[in-house]
Amino acid sequence: MGLEDDIAKLARIPTFAVLEQDALRLLAFSAETKVLRAGDVLFRRDEPSNGGFVVLTGSIALDAGDPGTGTARIVRAPGLVGETALLTPTTRPATAIAREPATILRISRQLFHRVLCEYPTSAEALRRSLGERLRQFTSELGSVRTGALAAADAAQRSSVTITGT
């Protein structure tokens, strides 16, 4: 796979899609490429994070539970693992394991911050994009909360009716 292929895959991921072409080029050129075999562990749950991973080929299973409890999510190419870790220090919420042979780009937090500093227009576009995604997420949580409260209220009224007869 060449640099242009990597740039094209980065551009298909929402976090990177808002970045300028030159910013994507710098990310693709400067990121570390890793090849994983099926079963290789990319990182383990509760480890400190220092960046994100772009899945270029293959797929990565994210398992947030105890070993043997099943996979929480599968990230297929092109996909991003560790979006928050690109921006701020955190701990890994899940263990990431290659489900099949996979190629990934490791983007360190330092590299990502460098790109955002060198391309302030991209940084502003990312800020707006993340803000909009957060607004949508908050709205969806509000809808879930409203639905849950309505269901609880209906269940409570139903139980009062039943016990009152």
C-alpha positions in Angstrom: 0.0 0.0 0.0 1.3 3.4 -0.9 1.1 6.8 0.7 -1.8 7.9 -1.4 -3.8 4.8 -0.5 -3.2 5.6 3.2 -4.3 9.2 2.7 -7.5 8.0 1.0 -8.3 5.7 3.9 -7.7 8.4 6.5 -10.1 10.7 4.5 -12.9 8.1 4.9 -12.7 8.3 8.7 -14.9 11.0 10.2 -12.2 12.3 12.6 -9.8 12.8 9.7 -12.2 13.6 6.9 -12.4 17.3 8.0 -8.6 17.7 7.8 -6.9 19.4 4.9 -5.2 17.1 2.3 -1.7 18.3 3.4 -2.5 17.5 7.0 -3.6 14.0 6.0 -0.4 13.6 4.0 1.7 14.5 7.0 -0.2 12.1 9.2 0.1 9.2 6.7 3.8 9.9 6.1 4.7 10.3 9.8 2.6 7.5 11.3 4.2 4.2 12.2 2.9 1.2 10.1 2.5 -2.1 12.0 1.5 -5.5 10.7 -0.4 -7.7 13.0 -1.1 -11.4 12.9 -4.4 -12.9 13.9 -4.5 -13.0 17.7 -1.9 -10.3 18.2 -2.8 -7.9 21.0 -2.6 -4.3 20.0 -3.1 -3.0 23.6 -4.7 -4.2 26.8 -7.6 -2.7 28.8 -6.6 -0.1 31.5 -3.2 0.6 29.8 -2.3 4.2 29.5 -3.0 5.5 26.0 -0.6 7.5 23.9 -2.4 7.8 20.5 -4.8 6.1 18.1 -4.7 3.4 15.5 -6.1 3.5 12.0 -7.0 0.0 10.7 -5.9 -0.1 7.1 -6.6 -3.8 6.4 -8.1 -6.5 8.4 -10.1 -6.0 11.6 -9.6 -5.4 15.3 -11.8 -6.8 18.1 -12.4 -4.6 21.1 -13.2 -6.5 24.2 -14.1 -4.4 27.2 -15.2 -7.3 29.5 -13.4 -10.0 31.3 -11.5 -12.5 29.2 -13.9 -15.0 27.5 -17.0 -12.8 27.9 -17.2 -11.9 24.2 -16.3 -9.1 21.9 -17.9 -5.7 22.4 -17.1 -4.2 19.0 -15.3 -5.0 15.8 -13.4 -2.2 13.9 -12.9 -3.0 10.2 -10.8 -1.2 7.7 -10.8 1.7 7.3 -11.5 2.4 11.0 -10.2 4.3 14.0 -9.4 2.8 17.4 -8.5 5.3 20.2 -10.0 8.6 18.9 -10.0 10.1 22.4 -6.4 9.0 22.9 -5.3 11.2 20.0 -6.5 14.3 21.9 -5.8 13.6 25.6 -4.2 11.1 27.9 -6.6 8.4 29.0 -6.6 4.7 29.8 -7.7 2.1 27.3 -11.3 1.0 27.9 -10.9 -2.3 26.1 -8.4 -4.9 25.0 -7.7 -4.7 21.2 -6.9 -7.9 19.4 -6.4 -8.6 15.7 -9.2 -10.9 14.5 -7.2 -11.6 11.3 -4.0 -10.4 9.7 -4.2 -6.6 9.9 -2.2 -3.5 9.0 -2.5 -0.5 11.1 -1.1 3.1 11.3 -0.1 4.1 14.8 -0.7 7.9 15.2 0.9 9.2 18.4 -0.8 12.0 20.3 2.3 14.1 19.8 2.1 13.6 16.0 -1.6 14.4 15.9 -1.1 17.6 18.0 1.8 18.6 15.8 -0.4 18.3 12.7 -3.1 20.3 14.3 -0.6 23.1 15.2 0.8 23.1 11.7 -2.6 23.2 10.1 -4.8 25.5 12.2 -7.6 25.4 9.6 -7.8 21.7 10.1 -7.7 22.1 13.8 -10.7 24.4 13.7 -12.6 22.1 11.4 -12.0 19.2 13.8 -13.1 21.3 16.7 -16.4 22.1 14.9 -16.9 18.5 13.9 -16.3 17.1 17.3 -18.5 19.8 18.8 -21.4 18.8 16.5 -20.9 15.1 17.2 -21.0 15.9 20.9 -24.2 17.9 20.5 -25.8 15.0 18.6 -24.7 12.5 21.2 -26.1 14.7 24.0 -29.4 15.0 22.1 -29.6 11.2 21.7 -28.9 10.7 25.4 -31.7 13.2 26.2 -34.1 11.2 24.0 -33.1 7.9 25.7 -33.5 9.5 29.1 -36.9 10.9 28.2 -38.0 7.5 26.8 -36.7 5.7 29.9 -38.5 8.1 32.3 -41.8 7.8 30.3 -41.5 4.0 30.5 -40.8 4.0 34.2 -43.7 6.4 34.8 -46.0 4.1 32.7 -44.8 1.0 34.6 -45.4 2.8 37.9 -48.9 3.8 37.0 -49.6 0.3 35.8 -48.4 -1.3 39.0 -50.5 1.2 41.1 -53.6 0.3 39.0 -53.0 -3.4 39.4 -52.4 -3.3 43.2 -55.3 -0.9 43.6 -57.9 -3.4 42.2 
